[in-house]
Amino acid sequence: MLVKKIETCNKEIITKLKTFEYIQQKLGNEILQVKESQKTIIGLENVNKDNILSLAEICARIESKVTLLNQLEDNSISSITRQLKELRIQVQNLENSTGKNAGLFRKQLEKSDKAKLELKEGIQSSINNISLNNDLPRQSTPILDRNVLNLNNDLHHTVSSNAEVEIAFNFKDIPRLYKWPTLSGEGAYNHMEFMKKIHMFKENFNIPDEYISSILHSFFTKSEKKGITK
């Protein structure tokens, strides 16, 4: 928007300068005519009254055009000065707004990093407190996991996999967030099944722990999300 205003201002200045040059050129031609007329009058012994009146009219027209030219010049300079002043104010406002927004963005980024760190620590603490035996966390309606018998083997496999060098993975192959499991913390739910599905994605797509940690907060919804963020 600011660039368009500057371009429009430049076009108006160029147009007014061209008009000024045209009037100046025409005025020069008429001044030459006056000088020629004056030479003719000086060379004549008997000056015709009509010629004097004609010369007076020419002089009057010249004076009128000179006055008009001066007014046009004053108006052009005043208009250009006013437009430049407005542009300076707009540029200053834009700079102030940009600086203010940058400061707010930095503060929000710091808050986001702090919240992410607290969330990661809270999740890690919750995971560490989960028992590694076959006793599943229960809500009012218990759920029996038919794969519970294989849970210990899966957990041992997870521990051994973490000790190995992680294989490079292709970011494009990672499933979209909406395909990952979620945990609401409401009704009947199973922590172990939730963790096993995440572990399955990690193994199938060679996803590093750092990546999973960075998006883990997206898997929690409703009551569980509120409990994690407190």
N, CA, C and O of each residue as an XYZ file, in Angstrom:
920
protein
N       0.839     -1.192      0.000
C       0.000      0.000      0.000
C       0.875      1.244      0.000
O       0.603      2.189     -0.740
N       1.921      1.256      0.820
C       2.828      2.401      0.922
C       3.593      2.601     -0.373
O       3.798      3.734     -0.808
N       4.016      1.505     -0.992
C       4.759      1.598     -2.259
C       3.879      2.184     -3.349
O       4.350      2.988     -4.154
N       2.585      1.790     -3.391
C       1.666      2.328     -4.401
C       1.472      3.830     -4.221
O       1.412      4.568     -5.204
N       1.374      4.290     -2.973
C       1.220      5.729     -2.716
C       2.444      6.498     -3.186
O       2.324      7.586     -3.749
N       3.625      5.928     -2.951
C       4.861      6.595     -3.383
C       4.902      6.686     -4.906
O       5.282      7.719     -5.458
N       4.504      5.585     -5.598
C       4.497      5.591     -7.062
C       3.505      6.634     -7.595
O       3.807      7.357     -8.545
N       2.317      6.705     -6.973
C       1.314      7.693     -7.392
C       1.827      9.106     -7.200
O       1.617      9.965     -8.057
N       2.497      9.358     -6.085
C       3.068     10.686     -5.794
C       4.114     11.053     -6.836
O       4.156     12.189     -7.309
N       4.967     10.081     -7.197
C       6.006     10.338     -8.207
C       5.394     10.676     -9.565
O       5.879     11.560    -10.272
N       4.307      9.953     -9.925
C       3.648     10.216    -11.205
C       3.059     11.630    -11.226
O       3.155     12.328    -12.235
N       2.447     12.051    -10.109
C       1.867     13.395    -10.046
C       2.959     14.468    -10.151
O       2.767     15.495    -10.803
N       4.090     14.223     -9.514
C       5.201     15.188     -9.575
C       5.705     15.323    -11.008
O       5.945     16.431    -11.488
N       5.865     14.176    -11.693
C       6.361     14.198    -13.081
C       5.388     14.952    -13.984
O       5.803     15.742    -14.832
N       4.063     14.699    -13.791
C       3.048     15.377    -14.611
C       3.083     16.888    -14.402
O       2.990     17.654    -15.360
N       3.217     17.312    -13.151
C       3.248     18.748    -12.856
C       4.513     19.398    -13.396
O       4.479     20.544    -13.844
N       5.622     18.683    -13.358
C       6.871     19.225    -13.904
C       6.774     19.402    -15.422
O       7.265     20.383    -15.980
N       6.126     18.426    -16.080
C       5.954     18.540    -17.530
C       5.078     19.750    -17.872
O       5.363     20.480    -18.821
N       3.999     19.961    -17.085
C       3.129     21.120    -17.304
C       3.898     22.419    -17.102
O       3.746     23.375    -17.862
N       4.723     22.434    -16.067
C       5.542     23.613    -15.767
C       6.489     23.910    -16.926
O       6.638     25.067    -17.318
N       7.134     22.877    -17.482
C       8.063     23.070    -18.600
C       7.331     23.590    -19.844
O       7.842     24.439    -20.574
N       6.105     23.052    -20.068
C       5.338     23.480    -21.238
C       4.976     24.968    -21.135
O       5.132     25.723    -22.095
N       4.494     25.374    -19.960
C       4.125     26.786    -19.772
C       5.352     27.679    -19.886
O       5.287     28.764    -20.466
N       6.457     27.225    -19.339
C       7.696     28.012    -19.389
C       8.165     28.193    -20.835
O       8.613     29.273    -21.222
N       8.055     27.126    -21.625
C       8.460     27.209    -23.031
C       7.552     28.171    -23.802
O       8.019     28.978    -24.605
N       6.249     28.067    -23.541
C       5.300     28.939    -24.231
C       5.515     30.393    -23.826
O       5.410     31.305    -24.646
N       5.816     30.588    -22.549
C       6.082     31.934    -22.056
C       7.327     32.511    -22.715
O       7.359     33.698    -23.040
N       8.334     31.703    -22.915
C       9.555     32.158    -23.580
C       9.280     32.603    -25.001
O       9.818     33.607    -25.468
N       8.424     31.834    -25.693
C       8.081     32.207    -27.069
C       7.359     33.550    -27.116
O       7.626     34.374    -27.991
N       6.446     33.766    -26.174
C       5.702     35.019    -26.166
C       6.596     36.204    -25.783
O       6.414     37.319    -26.271
N       7.568     35.936    -24.895
C       8.523     37.003    -24.551
C       9.334     37.408    -25.779
O       9.617     38.587    -25.988
N       9.703     36.418    -26.583
C      10.422     36.723    -27.829
C       9.559     37.573    -28.759
O      10.044     38.499    -29.410
N       8.266     37.236    -28.805
C       7.358     38.022    -29.645
C       7.287     39.477    -29.166
O       7.264     40.411    -29.967
N       7.252     39.644    -27.824
C       7.205     41.003    -27.272
C       8.464     41.775    -27.646
O       8.399     42.940    -28.040
N       9.606     41.112    -27.518
C      10.865     41.780    -27.854
C      10.900     42.194    -29.320
O      11.372     43.281    -29.653
N      10.399     41.326    -30.192
C      10.352     41.657    -31.617
C       9.415     42.844    -31.861
O       9.692     43.738    -32.660
N       8.278     42.808    -31.124
C       7.331     43.927    -31.273
C       7.947     45.237    -30.795
O       7.748     46.288    -31.405
N       8.703     45.162    -29.689
C       9.352     46.363    -29.166
C      10.360     46.926    -30.172
O      10.448     48.137    -30.374
N      11.114     46.023    -30.794
C      12.064     46.478    -31.818
C      11.340     47.174    -32.969
O      11.797     48.193    -33.487
N      10.207     46.601    -33.354
C       9.432     47.196    -34.452
C       8.920     48.585    -34.071
O       8.964     49.526    -34.864
N       8.425     48.683    -32.813
C       7.892     49.978    -32.348
C       8.984     51.039    -32.301
O       8.773     52.182    -32.707
N      10.177     50.637    -31.790
C      11.294     51.592    -31.707
C      11.703     52.087    -33.095
O      12.074     53.246    -33.279
N      11.626     51.181    -34.057
C      12.048     51.559    -35.406
C      11.029     52.386    -36.162
O      11.332     52.947    -37.215
N       9.836     52.461    -35.632
C       8.787     53.225    -36.323
C       8.712     54.650    -35.782
O       8.828     54.867    -34.576
N       8.522     55.600    -36.656
C       8.365     56.989    -36.214
C       6.936     57.254    -35.791
O       6.699     57.924    -34.786
N       6.003     56.747    -36.531
C       4.585     56.940    -36.213
C       4.020     55.615    -35.682
O       3.838     54.649    -36.423
N       3.760     55.610    -34.413
C       3.254     54.375    -33.788
C       1.736     54.389    -33.866
O       1.073     55.344    -33.460
N       1.228     53.327    -34.386
C      -0.227     53.196    -34.486
C      -0.819     52.879    -33.116
O      -0.294     52.047    -32.376
N      -1.890     53.537    -32.800
C      -2.535     53.325    -31.508
C      -2.988     51.882    -31.326
O      -2.924     51.340    -30.223
N      -3.442     51.266    -32.403
C      -3.903     49.871    -32.307
C      -2.759     48.928    -31.942
O      -2.927     47.979    -31.177
N      -1.580     49.224    -32.522
C      -0.428     48.377    -32.203
C      -0.036     48.498    -30.731
O       0.381     47.521    -30.108
N      -0.173     49.702    -30.185
C       0.151     49.902    -28.771
C      -0.810     49.106    -27.893
O      -0.409     48.466    -26.921
N      -2.105     49.165    -28.267
C      -3.091     48.404    -27.501
C      -2.823     46.903    -27.589
O      -2.938     46.178    -26.601
N      -2.463     46.455    -28.792
C      -2.157     45.035    -28.980
C      -0.964     44.621    -28.130
O      -0.959     43.553    -27.519
N       0.056     45.494    -28.103
C       1.234     45.202    -27.292
C       0.869     45.167    -25.805
O       1.373     44.334    -25.052
N      -0.014     46.083    -25.395
C      -0.441     46.112    -23.993
C      -1.194     44.840    -23.622
O      -1.044     44.314    -22.519
N      -2.011     44.352    -24.563
C      -2.748     43.111    -24.312
C      -1.800     41.924    -24.172
O      -1.976     41.057    -23.315
N      -0.780     41.914    -25.049
C       0.204     40.832    -24.967
C       0.924     40.862    -23.617
O       1.129     39.824    -22.988
N       1.303     42.062    -23.185
C       1.987     42.192    -21.891
C       1.085     41.740    -20.749
O       1.537     41.098    -19.801
N      -0.209     42.088    -20.855
C      -1.154     41.688    -19.807
C      -1.295     40.170    -19.754
O      -1.350     39.577    -18.677
N      -1.352     39.544    -20.947
C      -1.458     38.087    -20.988
C      -0.215     37.432    -20.383
O      -0.297     36.442    -19.656
N       0.946     38.026    -20.713
C       2.195     37.475    -20.178
C       2.210     37.566    -18.654
O       2.576     36.614    -17.964
N       1.801     38.736    -18.142
C       1.776     38.909    -16.690
C       0.808     37.922    -16.031
O       1.088     37.374    -14.964
N      -0.340     37.708    -16.692
C      -1.328     36.769    -16.154
C      -0.780     35.341    -16.121
O      -0.981     34.607    -15.154
N      -0.080     34.962    -17.201
C       0.470     33.606    -17.262
C       1.631     33.430    -16.287
O       1.814     32.355    -15.716
N       2.414     34.496    -16.103
C       3.494     34.425    -15.111
C       2.913     34.215    -13.717
O       3.417     33.411    -12.933
N       1.833     34.958    -13.423
C       1.168     34.795    -12.121
C       0.628     33.379    -11.950
O       0.767     32.765    -10.892
N      -0.004     32.868    -13.035
C      -0.545     31.508    -12.998
C       0.562     30.484    -12.805
O       0.411     29.514    -12.062
N       1.681     30.718    -13.492
C       2.817     29.800    -13.379
C       3.362     29.781    -11.951
O       3.691     28.722    -11.416
N       3.454     30.964    -11.342
C       3.942     31.043     -9.959
C       2.998     30.326     -8.992
O       3.434     29.634     -8.073
N       1.689     30.509     -9.224
C       0.713     29.831     -8.373
C       0.811     28.313     -8.520
O       0.762     27.570     -7.541
N       0.953     27.871     -9.788
C       1.076     26.437    -10.046
C       2.316     25.867     -9.366
O       2.275     24.777     -8.796
N       3.416     26.609     -9.430
C       4.661     26.158     -8.805
C       4.498     26.062     -7.288
O       4.927     25.091     -6.666
N       3.865     27.099     -6.697
C       3.657     27.095     -5.246
C       2.762     25.938     -4.813
O       3.034     25.259     -3.823
N       1.673     25.725     -5.587
C       0.753     24.635     -5.254
C       1.428     23.274     -5.380
O       1.210     22.387     -4.555
N       2.254     23.114     -6.424
C       2.949     21.841     -6.632
C       3.911     21.563     -5.482
O       3.943     20.456     -4.946
N       4.688     22.565     -5.109
C       5.648     22.384     -4.012
C       4.919     22.079     -2.708
O       5.341     21.216     -1.939
N       3.811     22.800     -2.462
C       3.040     22.575     -1.236
C       2.448     21.174     -1.204
O       2.468     20.501     -0.173
N       1.912     20.738     -2.364
C       1.315     19.403     -2.442
C       2.364     18.312     -2.243
O       2.135     17.343     -1.519
N       3.511     18.480     -2.891
C       4.586     17.488     -2.761
C       5.082     17.424     -1.320
O       5.306     16.339     -0.783
N       5.252     18.585     -0.699
C       5.715     18.632      0.695
C       4.728     17.932      1.621
O       5.124     17.184      2.515
N       3.428     18.183      1.396
C       2.402     17.562      2.230
C       2.392     16.041      2.049
O       2.284     15.301      3.027
N       2.503     15.575      0.803
C       2.494     14.142      0.548
C       3.724     13.455      1.139
O       3.625     12.352      1.678
N       4.881     14.110      1.037
C       6.094     13.534      1.621
C       5.980     13.451      3.142
O       6.439     12.485      3.752
N       5.368     14.461      3.748
C       5.177     14.447      5.197
C       4.267     13.295      5.607
O       4.534     12.604      6.590
N       3.181     13.089      4.842
C       2.271     11.982      5.140
C       2.967     10.638      4.983
O       2.750      9.727      5.782
N       3.804     10.511      3.954
C       4.537      9.265      3.746
C       5.510      9.002      4.889
O       5.656      7.866      5.338
N       6.175     10.057      5.359
C       7.101      9.882      6.487
C       6.360      9.387      7.731
O       6.847      8.513      8.448
N       5.180      9.956      7.974
C       4.384      9.532      9.129
C       3.978      8.067      8.992
O       4.040      7.310      9.961
N       3.561      7.662      7.780
C       3.155      6.278      7.555
C       4.329      5.320      7.729
O       4.179      4.242      8.305
N       5.499      5.719      7.228
C       6.695      4.875      7.383
C       7.047      4.731      8.858
O       7.382      3.639      9.316
N       6.970      5.838      9.605
C       7.279      5.794     11.038
C       6.302      4.895     11.785
O       6.702      4.112     12.647
N       5.006      5.013     11.444
C       3.999      4.160     12.080
C       4.236      2.698     11.762
O       4.080      1.832     12.622
N       4.622      2.424     10.499
C       4.893      1.045     10.100
C       6.093      0.481     10.856
O       6.070     -0.668     11.298
N       7.141      1.293     11.004
C       8.319      0.841     11.744
C       7.974      0.577     13.208
O       8.413     -0.421     13.780
N       7.190      1.468     13.815
C       6.793      1.274     15.218
C       5.953      0.018     15.388
O       6.137     -0.744     16.337
N       5.008     -0.193     14.433
C       4.148     -1.375     14.503
C       4.961     -2.646     14.341
O       4.731     -3.628     15.047
N       5.927     -2.633     13.400
C       6.766     -3.812     13.172
C       7.587     -4.143     14.410
O       7.697     -5.308     14.795
N       8.166     -3.113     15.039
C       8.960     -3.345     16.242
C       8.116     -3.892     17.382
O       8.552     -4.781     18.113
N       6.898     -3.356     17.535
C       6.007     -3.823     18.596
C       5.604     -5.268     18.368
O       5.605     -6.067     19.305
N       5.252     -5.621     17.105
C       4.856     -6.995     16.799
C       6.006     -7.969     17.011
O       5.800     -9.091     17.474
N       7.222     -7.535     16.669
C       8.386     -8.406     16.867
C       8.592     -8.689     18.350
O       8.918     -9.814     18.729
N       8.402     -7.663     19.198
C       8.543     -7.864     20.638
C       7.499     -8.826     21.179
O       7.817     -9.695     21.991
N       6.239     -8.678     20.731
C       5.179     -9.585     21.164
C       5.447    -11.008     20.708
O       5.192    -11.963     21.442
N       5.974    -11.149     19.467
C       6.264    -12.483     18.941
C       7.348    -13.167     19.775
O       7.256    -14.359     20.068
N       8.389    -12.390     20.161
C       9.452    -12.970     20.985
C       8.916    -13.424     22.343
O       9.294    -14.485     22.842
N       8.028    -12.614     22.943
C       7.460    -12.997     24.236
C       6.616    -14.262     24.112
O       6.703    -15.156     24.954
N       5.789    -14.336     23.051
C       4.965    -15.521     22.844
C       5.821    -16.754     22.597
O       5.486    -17.850     23.047
N       6.932    -16.574     21.877
C       7.830    -17.687     21.595
C       8.475    -18.190     22.884
O       8.609    -19.396     23.091
N       8.872    -17.258     23.746
C       9.453    -17.655     25.029
C       8.433    -18.410     25.883
O       8.768    -19.418     26.506
N       7.178    -17.920     25.913
C       6.138    -18.614     26.666
C       5.890    -20.008     26.097
O       5.702    -20.968     26.845
N       5.889    -20.114     24.750
C       5.663    -21.403     24.103
C       6.773    -22.388     24.446
O       6.500    -23.551     24.746
N       8.032    -21.928     24.404
C       9.156    -22.806     24.739
C       9.071    -23.267     26.190
O       9.330    -24.431     26.494
N       8.703    -22.342     27.088
C       8.600    -22.689     28.506
C       7.485    -23.704     28.732
O       7.658    -24.675     29.469
N       6.322    -23.468     28.084
C       5.196    -24.394     28.232
C       5.530    -25.762     27.659
O       5.140    -26.788     28.216
N       6.258    -25.774     26.534
C       6.639    -27.041     25.909
C       7.564    -27.829     26.825
O       7.423    -29.045     26.963
N       8.524    -27.126     27.459
C       9.455    -27.788     28.365
C       8.721    -28.350     29.576
O       8.975    -29.482     29.987
N       7.802    -27.556     30.156
C       7.039    -28.032     31.310
C       6.166    -29.223     30.936
O       6.037    -30.169     31.713
N       5.561    -29.179     29.739
C       4.728    -30.285     29.281
C       5.548    -31.546     29.092
O       5.121    -32.637     29.472
N       6.737    -31.395     28.497
C       7.595    -32.551     28.264
C       8.018    -33.187     29.585
O       8.025    -34.410     29.723
N       8.375    -32.329     30.569
C       8.782    -32.847     31.876
C       7.618    -33.544     32.574
O       7.800    -34.584     33.206
N       6.399    -32.957     32.456
C       5.230    -33.571     33.078
C       4.895    -34.914     32.462
O       4.551    -35.860     33.170
N       4.997    -35.002     31.116
C       4.710    -36.261     30.430
C       5.734    -37.317     30.805
O       5.384    -38.469     31.061
N       7.007    -36.919     30.836
C       8.062    -37.867     31.182
C       7.865    -38.388     32.598
O       8.083    -39.569     32.871
N       7.448    -37.490     33.505
C       7.206    -37.906     34.885
C       6.042    -38.883     34.967
O       6.086    -39.844     35.734
N       4.981    -38.633     34.159
C       3.827    -39.537     34.157
C       4.201    -40.906     33.616
O       3.758    -41.930     34.135
N       5.033    -40.917     32.553
C       5.448    -42.192     31.956
C       6.304    -42.985     32.934
O       6.170    -44.204     33.039
N       7.184    -42.288     33.648
C       8.059    -42.975     34.605
C       7.274    -43.578     35.755
O       7.701    -44.565     36.354
N       6.110    -42.979     36.071
C       5.304    -43.471     37.193
C       4.393    -44.631     36.809
O       3.788    -45.255     37.681
N       4.287    -44.928     35.506
C       3.435    -46.045     35.072
C       4.131    -47.370     35.383
O       5.300    -47.546     35.038
N       3.456    -48.266     36.004
C       4.059    -49.563     36.343
C       4.302    -50.363     35.084
O       3.503    -50.325     34.148
N       5.431    -51.105     35.062
C       5.786    -51.896     33.889
C       5.286    -53.334     34.007
O       5.713    -54.201     33.245
N       4.393    -53.591     34.947
C       3.829    -54.942     35.023
C       2.519    -54.994     34.257
O       2.220    -54.081     33.487
N       1.730    -56.046     34.453
C       0.508    -56.239     33.669
C      -0.700    -55.522     34.245
O      -1.792    -55.647     33.690
N      -0.553    -54.767     35.348
C      -1.679    -54.029     35.917
C      -1.908    -52.766     35.112
O      -1.051    -51.882     35.094
N      -3.054    -52.666     34.443
C      -3.367    -51.530     33.585
C      -4.069    -50.444     34.379
O      -4.842    -50.761     35.283
N      -3.829    -49.158     34.073
C      -4.596    -48.073     34.710
C      -6.071    -48.206     34.365
O      -6.411    -48.490     33.216
N      -6.949    -48.006     35.334
C      -8.393    -48.213     35.143
C      -9.170    -46.927     35.360
O      -8.766    -46.069     36.143
N     -10.286    -46.802     34.661
C     -11.293    -45.807     34.996
C     -12.507    -46.571     35.509
O     -12.390    -47.742     35.871
N     -13.670    -45.926     35.545
C     -14.864    -46.573     36.083
C     -15.217    -47.835     35.313
O     -15.731    -48.790     35.895
N     -14.947    -47.853     34.001
C     -15.229    -49.029     33.174
C     -13.925    -49.669     32.761
O     -13.235    -49.102     31.913
N     -13.537    -50.817     33.301
C     -12.234    -51.426     32.984
C     -12.208    -51.957     31.567
O     -13.236    -52.346     31.014
N     -11.021    -51.969     30.988
C     -10.807    -52.499     29.638
C      -9.751    -53.585     29.720
O      -8.709    -53.391     30.347
N     -10.003    -54.704     29.106
C      -9.033    -55.797     29.061
C      -8.305    -55.738     27.740
O      -8.921    -55.809     26.677
N      -7.003    -55.610     27.805
C      -6.179    -55.545     26.598
C      -5.742    -56.956     26.235
O      -5.037    -57.611     27.003
N      -6.154    -57.416     25.080
C      -5.821    -58.785     24.693
C      -4.351    -58.952     24.367
O      -3.872    -60.077     24.225
N      -3.619    -57.836     24.244
C      -2.182    -57.925     23.956
C      -1.335    -57.685     25.196
O      -0.128    -57.466     25.093
N      -1.973    -57.726     26.387
C      -1.236    -57.437     27.617
C      -0.103    -58.425     27.822
O       0.961    -58.050     28.315
N      -0.315    -59.687     27.451
C       0.707    -60.715     27.678
C       1.998    -60.419     26.942
O       3.067    -60.874     27.349
N       1.905    -59.643     25.840
C       3.110    -59.327     25.065
C       3.703    -57.980     25.444
O       4.664    -57.528     24.822
N       3.135    -57.328     26.467
C       3.552    -55.971     26.811
C       5.001    -55.921     27.264
O       5.759    -55.052     26.831
N       5.398    -56.860     28.147
C       6.767    -56.838     28.655
C       7.785    -57.003     27.539
O       8.824    -56.342     27.534
N       7.481    -57.895     26.585
C       8.402    -58.084     25.458
C       8.537    -56.802     24.648
O       9.632    -56.443     24.215
N       7.394    -56.101     24.443
C       7.433    -54.840     23.688
C       8.267    -53.794     24.402
O       9.037    -53.066     23.776
N       8.106    -53.723     25.739
C       8.855    -52.729     26.503
C      10.340    -53.022     26.482
O      11.156    -52.108     26.357
N      10.705    -54.325     26.608
C      12.121    -54.687     26.532
C      12.693    -54.359     25.163
O      13.838    -53.924     25.037
N      11.864    -54.578     24.127
C      12.311    -54.264     22.775
C      12.529    -52.758     22.616
O      13.455    -52.325     21.931
N      11.660    -51.961     23.260
C      11.810    -50.498     23.211
C      13.113    -50.055     23.842
O      13.828    -49.215     23.296
N      13.425    -50.639     25.022
C      14.659    -50.275     25.716
C      15.879    -50.617     24.885
O      16.818    -49.825     24.803
N      15.874    -51.799     24.263
C      17.032    -52.200     23.455
C      17.144    -51.353     22.196
O      18.247    -51.064     21.734
N      15.987    -50.950     21.632
C      16.029    -50.131     20.419
C      16.603    -48.761     20.702
O      17.315    -48.200     19.869
N      16.299    -48.210     21.883
C      16.828    -46.890     22.239
C      18.328    -46.899     22.374
O      18.969    -45.859     22.221
N      18.910    -48.065     22.662
C      20.362    -48.145     22.830
C      21.083    -48.194     21.496
O      22.292    -47.970     21.442
N      20.364    -48.483     20.416
C      20.990    -48.589     19.102
C      21.054    -47.228     18.425
O      20.363    -46.289     18.819
N      21.893    -47.137     17.400
C      21.969    -45.909     16.611
C      20.703    -45.802     15.780
O      20.345    -46.741     15.070
N      20.010    -44.642     15.863
C      18.755    -44.475     15.140
C      18.999    -44.383     13.644
O      19.944    -43.739     13.189
N      18.128    -45.040     12.890
C      18.236    -45.056     11.435
C      17.636    -43.770     10.882
O      16.603    -43.306     11.363
N      18.277    -43.201      9.881
C      17.769    -41.970      9.269
C      16.360    -42.201      8.731
O      16.078    -43.249      8.151
N      15.503    -41.253      8.917
C      14.122    -41.414      8.480
C      13.749    -40.315      7.499
O      14.364    -39.249      7.463
N      12.726    -40.602      6.706
C      12.218    -39.644      5.734
C      11.013    -38.933      6.341
O      10.005    -39.565      6.658
N      11.122    -37.631      6.498
C      10.066    -36.854      7.157
C       8.739    -36.990      6.423
O       7.681    -36.978      7.052
N       8.782    -37.120      5.087
C       7.549    -37.205      4.304
C       6.782    -38.495      4.589
O       5.567    -38.546      4.398
N       7.488    -39.546      5.047
C       6.833    -40.828      5.299
C       6.117    -40.879      6.642
O       5.320    -41.787      6.878
N       6.385    -39.919      7.528
C       5.768    -39.942      8.852
C       4.264    -39.687      8.719
O       3.868    -38.772      7.997
N       3.424    -40.463      9.390
C       1.971    -40.253      9.306
C       1.571    -38.860      9.779
O       2.212    -38.279     10.655
N       0.501    -38.334      9.186
C      -0.018    -37.042      9.609
C      -0.536    -37.132     11.048
O      -0.847    -38.217     11.539
N      -0.625    -35.973     11.716
C      -1.003    -35.955     13.133
C      -2.368    -36.607     13.384
O      -2.558    -37.262     14.409
N      -3.315    -36.434     12.463
C      -4.648    -36.972     12.716
C      -4.679    -38.502     12.695
O      -5.658    -39.106     13.132
N      -3.601    -39.139     12.182
C      -3.539    -40.596     12.145
C      -2.922    -41.184     13.418
O      -2.984    -42.394     13.640
N      -2.330    -40.326     14.248
C      -1.711    -40.812     15.479
C      -2.796    -41.084     16.525
O      -3.881    -40.509     16.439
N      -2.523    -41.961     17.525
C      -3.504    -42.223     18.583
C      -3.663    -41.012     19.489
O      -2.754    -40.191     19.609
N      -4.822    -40.908     20.124
C      -5.074    -39.810     21.058
C      -5.561    -40.377     22.388
O      -6.012    -41.520     22.463
N      -5.464    -39.565     23.429
C      -5.884    -39.978     24.763
C      -6.686    -38.831     25.376
O      -6.158    -37.739     25.588
N      -7.969    -39.087     25.661
C      -8.849    -38.021     26.145
C      -8.886    -37.921     27.664
O      -9.164    -36.853     28.210
N      -8.605    -39.036     28.353
C      -8.702    -39.024     29.812
C     -10.132    -39.096     30.310
O     -10.384    -38.893     31.498
N     -11.079    -39.383     29.415
C     -12.485    -39.469     29.796
C     -13.041    -40.833     29.404
O     -12.598    -41.447     28.433
N     -14.038    -41.300     30.191
C     -14.636    -42.587     29.891
C     -13.647    -43.720     30.122
O     -12.807    -43.645     31.018
N     -13.747    -44.762     29.315
C     -12.842    -45.911     29.433
C     -11.676    -45.736     28.473
O     -11.878    -45.569     27.271
N     -10.472    -45.774     28.992
C      -9.303    -45.633     28.131
C      -8.170    -46.485     28.683
O      -8.221    -46.956     29.819
N      -7.139    -46.674     27.851
C      -6.046    -47.584     28.185
C      -4.720    -46.908     27.877
O      -4.399    -46.678     26.711
N      -3.943    -46.585     28.914
C      -2.651    -45.935     28.713
C      -1.702    -46.809     27.901
O      -1.010    -46.324     27.005
N      -1.675    -48.098     28.220
C      -0.705    -48.992     27.586
C      -0.960    -49.146     26.089
O      -0.021    -49.172     25.293
N      -2.225    -49.245     25.713
C      -2.557    -49.360     24.289
C      -2.144    -48.092     23.546
O      -1.634    -48.144     22.426
N      -2.377    -46.959     24.193
C      -1.979    -45.664     23.631
C      -0.468    -45.619     23.392
O      -0.010    -45.200     22.329
N       0.303    -46.057     24.399
C       1.766    -46.038     24.293
C       2.268    -47.037     23.250
O       3.232    -46.768     22.533
N       1.608    -48.188     23.175
C       2.038    -49.214     22.214
C       1.830    -48.761     20.765
O       2.632    -49.082     19.889
N       0.751    -48.015     20.522
C       0.511    -47.525     19.159
C       1.571    -46.502     18.754
O       2.049    -46.498     17.620
N       1.927    -45.637     19.703
C       2.990    -44.669     19.410
C       4.300    -45.390     19.144
O       5.053    -45.026     18.241
N       4.565    -46.426     19.950
C       5.796    -47.203     19.766
C       5.800    -47.912     18.408
O       6.845    -48.028     17.767
N       4.630    -48.384     17.974
C       4.532    -49.048     16.670
C       4.875    -48.074     15.541
O       5.588    -48.438     14.606
N       4.365    -46.821     15.624
C       4.700    -45.813     14.619
C       6.201    -45.541     14.615
O       6.817    -45.407     13.558
N       6.774    -45.461     15.801
C       8.212    -45.193     15.919
C       9.027    -46.276     15.226
O       9.979    -45.979     14.504
N       8.650    -47.541     15.447
C       9.401    -48.657     14.862
C       9.186    -48.746     13.350
O      10.134    -48.973     12.597
N       7.938    -48.567     12.910
C       7.628    -48.738     11.489
C       8.249    -47.660     10.607
O       8.616    -47.925      9.462
N       8.366    -46.447     11.140
C       8.854    -45.323     10.333
C      10.202    -44.779     10.803
O      10.653    -43.730     10.341
N      10.851    -45.515     11.741
C      12.177    -45.107     12.241
C      12.174    -43.659     12.739
O      13.052    -42.871     12.388
N      11.185    -43.323     13.552
C      11.034    -41.947     14.029
C      11.869    -41.739     15.287
O      11.756    -42.531     16.222
N      12.701    -40.705     15.343
C      13.512    -40.436     16.539
C      12.640    -40.025     17.729
O      11.538    -39.507     17.551
N      13.143    -40.260     18.930
C      12.417    -39.880     20.144
C      12.205    -38.373     20.222
O      11.185    -37.905     20.727
N      13.196    -37.606     19.709
C      13.085    -36.153     19.790
C      11.858    -35.650     19.037
O      11.179    -34.725     19.483
N      11.579    -36.277     17.877
C      10.427    -35.842     17.088
C       9.128    -36.174     17.821
O       8.216    -35.349     17.879
N       9.045    -37.380     18.380
C       7.832    -37.783     19.099
C       7.604    -36.875     20.305
O       6.470    -36.490     20.591
N       8.688    -36.532     21.015
C       8.559    -35.648     22.178
C       8.024    -34.278     21.778
O       7.259    -33.661     22.520
N       8.434    -33.805     20.594
C       8.031    -32.465     20.163
C       6.557    -32.378     19.786
O       5.973    -31.295     19.831
N       5.938    -33.517     19.412
C       4.521    -33.486     19.009
C       3.624    -34.231     19.997
O       2.423    -34.367     19.764
N       4.205    -34.717     21.106
C       3.445    -35.550     22.030
C       2.231    -34.825     22.608
O       1.189    -35.438     22.839
N       2.370    -33.495     22.844
C       1.257    -32.755     23.445
C       0.023    -32.745     22.548
O      -1.089    -32.519     23.025
N       0.216    -32.993     21.232
C      -0.913    -32.978     20.292
C      -1.796    -34.217     20.433
O      -2.924    -34.232     19.941
N      -1.283    -35.274     21.113
C      -2.037    -36.525     21.216
C      -3.062    -36.498     22.349
O      -3.952    -37.346     22.402
N      -2.937    -35.516     23.265
C      -3.833    -35.470     24.412
C      -4.997    -34.519     24.138
O      -4.810    -33.438     23.579
N      -6.200    -34.936     24.539
C      -7.397    -34.121     24.320
C      -8.226    -34.060     25.603
O      -8.017    -34.852     26.523
N      -9.143    -33.140     25.656
C     -10.131    -33.012     26.725
C      -9.480    -33.002     28.106
O      -8.557    -32.226     28.355
N      -9.972    -33.883     29.023
C      -9.501    -33.870     30.411
C      -8.026    -34.204     30.524
O      -7.321    -33.632     31.356
N      -7.553    -35.124     29.696
C      -6.144    -35.529     29.770
C      -5.231    -34.366     29.407
O      -4.177    -34.186     30.017
N      -5.634    -33.575     28.411
C      -4.829    -32.421     28.010
C      -4.775    -31.387     29.122
O      -3.727    -30.789     29.368
N      -5.922    -31.170     29.807
C      -5.942    -30.217     30.913
C      -5.061    -30.692     32.053
O      -4.366    -29.892     32.678
N      -5.084    -31.994     32.327
C      -4.270    -32.528     33.412
C      -2.788    -32.441     33.121
O      -1.987    -32.221     34.029
N      -2.407    -32.613     31.839
C      -0.988    -32.562     31.466
C      -0.458    -31.149     31.563
O       0.668    -30.936     32.014
N      -1.277    -30.157     31.134
C      -0.793    -28.772     31.071
C      -0.790    -28.083     32.418
O      -0.206    -27.007     32.546
N      -1.429    -28.668     33.442
C      -1.437    -28.017     34.760
C      -0.076    -28.152     35.420
O       0.120    -27.670     36.536
